[in-house]
Amino acid sequence: MTKLTPIPTWHHQVAHSLMQHMWHKAVGTMLFIAVFFGAYLFLLKYPVYPTTVMPFTGMDELIGFQPMAMPLYLSLWLYVSLPPALLSTQRELFNYAAAMGLNCSIGLLIFYFWPTAVPAAQIDWVLYPGMNSLKSMDAAGNACPSLHVATAIFSAIWFNFILRRFEATSWALGLNWAWCLGIIYSTLAIRQHVVLDVVAGLILGISVAYLSLRHHELVTAKPVMK
């Protein structure tokens, strides 16, 4: 009898995947973020068309201002780097980057033709130094759809797909969704977005993630042997 090779645990699969194409992942992620931010800030500072102020609804009033949500908001930049870090092949990395690029490009295209902004909050930002720095860099423009939300939910769906492929435990799957929901909540809690921005961001991110995973599964599916 031959000794069976033990199936690696999900965290061993995570560790193995992290080691694959490390330089491609590190450099590619940094370049992607740099190019995105360049385009985002350019459209923010130089809108081509008149800016529409998004309405503050009753649902927004239910969510109070919470400056302590700032770390959750900033954690997006770590969060979005995790799914590509766990991909093992160059083809998967390319498919993921193309899909995330489409997600962001659609949002930027909307910002170009329909600039939006959140309504001015009755808050003295000087009292909150961290928030004041964010507001001075990332002003209230480029609001709808919220790309913070669109990229968070896109990452969450792909992250969930990857963790399930690794047969990760339920707590790991739950932590992924809890982190995503925390980021989405933070966009409202620190008054960077209103509910309509969040809804539009969810529609964008979910749609692109679903279509990209459908394409990914079709491309990577093995042919059936007759």
Secondary structure by P-SEA (a helix, b strand, c coil): cccccccccaaaaaaaaaacaaaaaaaaaaaaaaaaaaaaaaaaaccccbbbbbbbccccccccccccccccccaaaaaaaccccccccaaaaaaaaaaaaaaaaaaaaaaacbbbbcccccccccccaaaaaaaaccccccccccaaaaaaaaaaaaaaaaaaaacccaaaaaaaaaaaaaaaaaaaaaccccaaaaaaaaaaaaaaaaaaaaaaaaaacccccc
